[in-house]
Amino acid sequence: METPYRMYSSYLKERYGEKVYKLPVSIPDTCPNRDGRLGTGGCAFCGAIGAGYENLPASVTIEEQLKANKEHIGPKYKAEKFIAYFQNFTNTYVPVNLFREYLEAACLPDVVGLAVATRPDCLNRTYLNIMDDVRQRYGVDITVELGLQTVNYKTLKQINRGHGVAEYIDALMMLKDYDFRNCTHVIIGLPGDDTIETAKIISALPTHEVKLHALYIIKNTRMAQWYKNGEISLITVEEYVNRVISFLEYSRSDLVFQRLIGRAPEEATDFSNWSMGWWRIRDMIESEMATRQTFQGRKCDYLGGKAVRHFGK
C-alpha cells in the first residue's frame, strides 16, 4: 500500500534495487557540549550514553561491530546490503586522522553507504573533504545527519543545545557543495517547539531527509529533573500525531522521512512514547492521514515567491 509520505525504506530500495539496512557503529567520541569546549553536561535531554541504546561499545572494533550486527539484522530483515551508521554523540568531533581511519574501517564489501551523525557546529571542509575522498575511493554513498531538533532559538537555549539555527544553515550550505545526502533530526514536543515553522525552514533549505521522534525523558538528565518537578509538560500521543501530520503537510513533497517516531528502551527512560510501541504510533499517523485524505506537501505552498504568483510566470 502506498503511504502518504516518502518512506526511507522505499527510497533505499529505489536507490539500491533491494533491501538495505542501517547498522549502528560506535566510536570513542564525545561532544563539545560535554567536554567544556562549548559547555558541560550536554543537552538537557541527552543521557550519559547519548543515543546509542542498541550500539555495541566503542571498545569493539568497527569491523567486529558491523559483523555482529549483520549476523543479527541481516537474516531478520532479509538484507544483504548495509549502511554503516556512525550514530552516537558527535562523530566529527574527533581528530581528523582518526576520523578517516574510522570511515575507512567501515567500508566493507557489503556496505553501500556511510551515515555520519553530528552537530551542525561540528562540520567544516576538512571533515567534508575526508568524507568525499572516502566516498570516491571506496564507492560508498555518504549521508550526513545533523541534529537540529527545533528552529526555536529560545528552546535551543533552554535545552542547552549549544548552537542556534545559523549553524544549521551554515552546515547545509557547505554540504550542498558535495555529492552527499543530508538528514535533519527533529524532536517534536520540546518546550516552546514550533512544529510548522521547523518544517518550513527545513523545506526552504537544501535538505534531503528528515528524522522525527517524540521527546523522551531520559533518566538522570536535567530534563528528567524538570519533568519530576513539574517544570515541563508533555504533549499527548494524539497531539503528537497531529503535529507529525502538520509537519508532513508543510514539508516539501520530495523530502524522504527516515522515521516518524523513534524508540528508546523503557529501562533508560522516565517517559517514552506513551508506553506504546513505535509501530502503533506510526500506524495512528498513517490512519489519521488517510481519514483526513491528506499527504506530505499538501500545504507546502509558501516557497518560490507565493505573494507574486498571481502576476504569472
Disulfide bonds with the S-S distance in Angstrom:
none
